[in-house]
Amino acid sequence: MTGYIEVFGHGGDVETAASRFGGNAADFLDYSANINPLGPPKEVLEALEQGLQSVLRYPDPGHRGFKSVLSERLGVPQDRISVGNGAAESMALILLGLAPQKVGTVEPGFSEYRSLARQFGAEVQHVEGREELEWCAEPEDIERLMEQVDLLFLGQPNNPNGVQYSVEILHRLARKAEKTGTILVIDEAFMDFIPESRRHSLAPRLEEYPQVIIIRSMTKFYAIPGLRLGYALGRPEWIRAMTEKQVTWSVNGLALIAGEACLRSGERFEQDTLAQIARERARLKAGLESYGCVVTPGEANFILVRLPEPWTAASMQAALGERGILIRSCAMYPGLGERHVRLAVKDAEANECLLEALGSVMGRPDHKRHMIGAGGTCDDTAVL
């Protein structure tokens, strides 16, 4: 079977997987979407249950309750915060509100940077990362691109390689943005999955860099992608310009309730998440390398992998799809090749299932039958 599952350009499309391979969408073990394997904090589920009656009312168009809690949590004034229906809406509002004519991207990178920019009429230019730099780009190449564009998107850590630029490089690029007048949009959607001591971010010094906007997501770390919630941080006049382009009530009431509960859920959830991601990323990396895969040593809750020959992203996606496991092809990312895939980091039981299934399709003889729960079995035969 050939052809990729990402017909809409993103991972997490279990509906397309079900139509391609058969079975129920809910039964797939989804390694193509990078969501916290712990699920939402219990405080979030409790808040949603208690707040169900809010569906009878319009949500607050000013997002005031969530914005107030977020402002206190971040130590950022509310007039520097824009709340969006996921980080993707924040990107769209930046493009609509600030209207850049030329947009720069660093590839490989999140496909929405390119697609949204083109959707809103901007010309897109890019530079490519280098494998020896773990798919990051040379700072000099990024600076030259900044001289040619009105706005530049930069993933931090970047998707799909999960690698951060150093804080020194970020400061350097922020200073360059001031000289060139370029809007530097730093996408920190996966920053929460990195221990605080290792996070490279300009957020603590954002007021020093008026050309920088930071985007963050609530949906990945707090496992609420179905609700859609994100935000942007930037100078007040840019936040106002974005707000003027936002559709009223674009952020629903349940998402705002969940957002407040996420921010009040406490350190235990964060610590448990970071511990599990670090442990399971190392476990997956070791298992994948034992199969001859080349693993990019990123820091986020996903892993960029180059499969050994003769496997391609398409053939492995099909082989695992028949076994009820969905992975993300990265063959369509500029700069990467037909053998690149991205795998989420999940819990130990799911990761064991993935490794066993990989071993099975790659002809490894030493894999045990292992149950993964209601979603199916990890076996040498298809689960669908």
LINURQUI-V12285 format. One record per residue. N is the residue number from 1. RES is the residue in three letters. PSI is psi in whole degrees, -180 to 180 (999 if undefined). Layout:
n->N res->RES psi->PSI
n->N res->RES psi->PSI
//
This chain:
n->1 res->MET psi->132
n->2 res->THR psi->174
n->3 res->GLY psi->148
n->4 res->TYR psi->161
n->5 res->ILE psi->-23
n->6 res->GLU psi->59
n->7 res->VAL psi->-22
n->8 res->PHE psi->7
n->9 res->GLY psi->5
n->10 res->HIS psi->168
n->11 res->GLY psi->-179
n->12 res->GLY psi->10
n->13 res->ASP psi->75
n->14 res->VAL psi->-22
n->15 res->GLU psi->-44
n->16 res->THR psi->-39
n->17 res->ALA psi->-42
n->18 res->ALA psi->-39
n->19 res->SER psi->-29
n->20 res->ARG psi->-44
n->21 res->PHE psi->-11
n->22 res->GLY psi->172
n->23 res->GLY psi->-173
n->24 res->ASN psi->139
n->25 res->ALA psi->-39
n->26 res->ALA psi->-16
n->27 res->ASP psi->-8
n->28 res->PHE psi->141
n->29 res->LEU psi->105
n->30 res->ASP psi->103
n->31 res->TYR psi->6
n->32 res->SER psi->-13
n->33 res->ALA psi->135
n->34 res->ASN psi->79
n->35 res->ILE psi->145
n->36 res->ASN psi->121
n->37 res->PRO psi->-14
n->38 res->LEU psi->-15
n->39 res->GLY psi->-178
n->40 res->PRO psi->153
n->41 res->PRO psi->149
n->42 res->LYS psi->-31
n->43 res->GLU psi->-32
n->44 res->VAL psi->-45
n->45 res->LEU psi->-39
n->46 res->GLU psi->-43
n->47 res->ALA psi->-39
n->48 res->LEU psi->-41
n->49 res->GLU psi->-43
n->50 res->GLN psi->-25
n->51 res->GLY psi->12
n->52 res->LEU psi->-31
n->53 res->GLN psi->-14
n->54 res->SER psi->-16
n->55 res->VAL psi->-13
n->56 res->LEU psi->-9
n->57 res->ARG psi->156
n->58 res->TYR psi->144
n->59 res->PRO psi->160
n->60 res->ASP psi->115
n->61 res->PRO psi->-17
n->62 res->GLY psi->-2
n->63 res->HIS psi->37
n->64 res->ARG psi->-41
n->65 res->GLY psi->-50
n->66 res->PHE psi->-42
n->67 res->LYS psi->-35
n->68 res->SER psi->-47
n->69 res->VAL psi->-42
n->70 res->LEU psi->-41
n->71 res->SER psi->-44
n->72 res->GLU psi->-41
n->73 res->ARG psi->-42
n->74 res->LEU psi->-18
n->75 res->GLY psi->34
n->76 res->VAL psi->132
n->77 res->PRO psi->148
n->78 res->GLN psi->-27
n->79 res->ASP psi->-2
n->80 res->ARG psi->10
n->81 res->ILE psi->130
n->82 res->SER psi->128
n->83 res->VAL psi->136
n->84 res->GLY psi->164
n->85 res->ASN psi->74
n->86 res->GLY psi->163
n->87 res->ALA psi->-28
n->88 res->ALA psi->-39
n->89 res->GLU psi->-36
n->90 res->SER psi->-42
n->91 res->MET psi->-45
n->92 res->ALA psi->-41
n->93 res->LEU psi->-34
n->94 res->ILE psi->-46
n->95 res->LEU psi->-39
n->96 res->LEU psi->-44
n->97 res->GLY psi->-34
n->98 res->LEU psi->-13
n->99 res->ALA psi->54
n->100 res->PRO psi->144
n->101 res->GLN psi->-29
n->102 res->LYS psi->126
n->103 res->VAL psi->136
n->104 res->GLY psi->145
n->105 res->THR psi->156
n->106 res->VAL psi->118
n->107 res->GLU psi->147
n->108 res->PRO psi->146
n->109 res->GLY psi->175
n->110 res->PHE psi->125
n->111 res->SER psi->-23
n->112 res->GLU psi->-25
n->113 res->TYR psi->-49
n->114 res->ARG psi->-49
n->115 res->SER psi->-41
n->116 res->LEU psi->-42
n->117 res->ALA psi->-45
n->118 res->ARG psi->-37
n->119 res->GLN psi->-34
n->120 res->PHE psi->18
n->121 res->GLY psi->12
n->122 res->ALA psi->151
n->123 res->GLU psi->138
n->124 res->VAL psi->129
n->125 res->GLN psi->156
n->126 res->HIS psi->162
n->127 res->VAL psi->157
n->128 res->GLU psi->143
n->129 res->GLY psi->168
n->130 res->ARG psi->142
n->131 res->GLU psi->-38
n->132 res->GLU psi->-15
n->133 res->LEU psi->21
n->134 res->GLU psi->37
n->135 res->TRP psi->17
n->136 res->CYS psi->161
n->137 res->ALA psi->156
n->138 res->GLU psi->136
n->139 res->PRO psi->-37
n->140 res->GLU psi->-37
n->141 res->ASP psi->-40
n->142 res->ILE psi->-41
n->143 res->GLU psi->-40
n->144 res->ARG psi->-38
n->145 res->LEU psi->-39
n->146 res->MET psi->-28
n->147 res->GLU psi->-15
n->148 res->GLN psi->-9
n->149 res->VAL psi->163
n->150 res->ASP psi->-26
n->151 res->LEU psi->141
n->152 res->LEU psi->129
n->153 res->PHE psi->136
n->154 res->LEU psi->121
n->155 res->GLY psi->136
n->156 res->GLN psi->95
n->157 res->PRO psi->153
n->158 res->ASN psi->147
n->159 res->ASN psi->121
n->160 res->PRO psi->5
n->161 res->ASN psi->-17
n->162 res->GLY psi->20
n->163 res->VAL psi->143
n->164 res->GLN psi->150
n->165 res->TYR psi->150
n->166 res->SER psi->157
n->167 res->VAL psi->-29
n->168 res->GLU psi->-41
n->169 res->ILE psi->-39
n->170 res->LEU psi->-45
n->171 res->HIS psi->-41
n->172 res->ARG psi->-45
n->173 res->LEU psi->-36
n->174 res->ALA psi->-39
n->175 res->ARG psi->-37
n->176 res->LYS psi->-38
n->177 res->ALA psi->-36
n->178 res->GLU psi->-38
n->179 res->LYS psi->-38
n->180 res->THR psi->-12
n->181 res->GLY psi->17
n->182 res->THR psi->139
n->183 res->ILE psi->119
n->184 res->LEU psi->109
n->185 res->VAL psi->113
n->186 res->ILE psi->117
n->187 res->ASP psi->107
n->188 res->GLU psi->37
n->189 res->ALA psi->-30
n->190 res->PHE psi->12
n->191 res->MET psi->-33
n->192 res->ASP psi->-19
n->193 res->PHE psi->-1
n->194 res->ILE psi->133
n->195 res->PRO psi->142
n->196 res->GLU psi->-36
n->197 res->SER psi->-17
n->198 res->ARG psi->6
n->199 res->ARG psi->128
n->200 res->HIS psi->105
n->201 res->SER psi->148
n->202 res->LEU psi->1
n->203 res->ALA psi->-43
n->204 res->PRO psi->-19
n->205 res->ARG psi->30
n->206 res->LEU psi->-35
n->207 res->GLU psi->-21
n->208 res->GLU psi->-17
n->209 res->TYR psi->85
n->210 res->PRO psi->-14
n->211 res->GLN psi->4
n->212 res->VAL psi->135
n->213 res->ILE psi->134
n->214 res->ILE psi->132
n->215 res->ILE psi->137
n->216 res->ARG psi->156
n->217 res->SER psi->144
n->218 res->MET psi->-13
n->219 res->THR psi->-30
n->220 res->LYS psi->-57
n->221 res->PHE psi->-39
n->222 res->TYR psi->6
n->223 res->ALA psi->50
n->224 res->ILE psi->48
n->225 res->PRO psi->-26
n->226 res->GLY psi->-17
n->227 res->LEU psi->-29
n->228 res->ARG psi->107
n->229 res->LEU psi->129
n->230 res->GLY psi->179
n->231 res->TYR psi->163
n->232 res->ALA psi->148
n->233 res->LEU psi->130
n->234 res->GLY psi->-174
n->235 res->ARG psi->149
n->236 res->PRO psi->-41
n->237 res->GLU psi->-31
n->238 res->TRP psi->-38
n->239 res->ILE psi->-41
n->240 res->ARG psi->-42
n->241 res->ALA psi->-37
n->242 res->MET psi->-44
n->243 res->THR psi->-35
n->244 res->GLU psi->-23
n->245 res->LYS psi->-2
n->246 res->GLN psi->135
n->247 res->VAL psi->132
n->248 res->THR psi->137
n->249 res->TRP psi->26
n->250 res->SER psi->-24
n->251 res->VAL psi->119
n->252 res->ASN psi->163
n->253 res->GLY psi->-38
n->254 res->LEU psi->-36
n->255 res->ALA psi->-41
n->256 res->LEU psi->-40
n->257 res->ILE psi->-46
n->258 res->ALA psi->-40
n->259 res->GLY psi->-45
n->260 res->GLU psi->-42
n->261 res->ALA psi->-37
n->262 res->CYS psi->-47
n->263 res->LEU psi->-20
n->264 res->ARG psi->9
n->265 res->SER psi->-15
n->266 res->GLY psi->170
n->267 res->GLU psi->-25
n->268 res->ARG psi->-44
n->269 res->PHE psi->-44
n->270 res->GLU psi->-45
n->271 res->GLN psi->-43
n->272 res->ASP psi->-40
n->273 res->THR psi->-50
n->274 res->LEU psi->-40
n->275 res->ALA psi->-44
n->276 res->GLN psi->-43
n->277 res->ILE psi->-44
n->278 res->ALA psi->-45
n->279 res->ARG psi->-47
n->280 res->GLU psi->-28
n->281 res->ARG psi->-43
n->282 res->ALA psi->-40
n->283 res->ARG psi->-46
n->284 res->LEU psi->-44
n->285 res->LYS psi->-47
n->286 res->ALA psi->-44
n->287 res->GLY psi->-43
n->288 res->LEU psi->-42
n->289 res->GLU psi->-30
n->290 res->SER psi->-20
n->291 res->TYR psi->4
n->292 res->GLY psi->10
n->293 res->CYS psi->150
n->294 res->VAL psi->122
n->295 res->VAL psi->127
n->296 res->THR psi->125
n->297 res->PRO psi->67
n->298 res->GLY psi->-179
n->299 res->GLU psi->-4
n->300 res->ALA psi->-168
n->301 res->ASN psi->34
n->302 res->PHE psi->163
n->303 res->ILE psi->131
n->304 res->LEU psi->129
n->305 res->VAL psi->137
n->306 res->ARG psi->119
n->307 res->LEU psi->149
n->308 res->PRO psi->151
n->309 res->GLU psi->147
n->310 res->PRO psi->14
n->311 res->TRP psi->141
n->312 res->THR psi->167
n->313 res->ALA psi->-41
n->314 res->ALA psi->-45
n->315 res->SER psi->-36
n->316 res->MET psi->-39
n->317 res->GLN psi->-40
n->318 res->ALA psi->-44
n->319 res->ALA psi->-43
n->320 res->LEU psi->-33
n->321 res->GLY psi->-38
n->322 res->GLU psi->-20
n->323 res->ARG psi->11
n->324 res->GLY psi->20
n->325 res->ILE psi->128
n->326 res->LEU psi->125
n->327 res->ILE psi->165
n->328 res->ARG psi->117
n->329 res->SER psi->137
n->330 res->CYS psi->15
n->331 res->ALA psi->-25
n->332 res->MET psi->-3
n->333 res->TYR psi->127
n->334 res->PRO psi->132
n->335 res->GLY psi->-23
n->336 res->LEU psi->177
n->337 res->GLY psi->-179
n->338 res->GLU psi->-10
n->339 res->ARG psi->5
n->340 res->HIS psi->135
n->341 res->VAL psi->161
n->342 res->ARG psi->136
n->343 res->LEU psi->132
n->344 res->ALA psi->160
n->345 res->VAL psi->119
n->346 res->LYS psi->-162
n->347 res->ASP psi->172
n->348 res->ALA psi->-41
n->349 res->GLU psi->-46
n->350 res->ALA psi->-41
n->351 res->ASN psi->-34
n->352 res->GLU psi->-41
n->353 res->CYS psi->-46
n->354 res->LEU psi->-49
n->355 res->LEU psi->-38
n->356 res->GLU psi->-41
n->357 res->ALA psi->-41
n->358 res->LEU psi->-45
n->359 res->GLY psi->-38
n->360 res->SER psi->-50
n->361 res->VAL psi->-23
n->362 res->MET psi->4
n->363 res->GLY psi->21
n->364 res->ARG psi->132
n->365 res->PRO psi->-10
n->366 res->ASP psi->51
n->367 res->HIS psi->134
n->368 res->LYS psi->152
n->369 res->ARG psi->135
n->370 res->HIS psi->127
n->371 res->MET psi->141
n->372 res->ILE psi->12
n->373 res->GLY psi->-158
n->374 res->ALA psi->-21
n->375 res->GLY psi->-14
n->376 res->GLY psi->-165
n->377 res->THR psi->154
n->378 res->CYS psi->108
n->379 res->ASP psi->174
n->380 res->ASP psi->-5
n->381 res->THR psi->162
n->382 res->ALA psi->145
n->383 res->VAL psi->-6
n->384 res->LEU psi->999
//
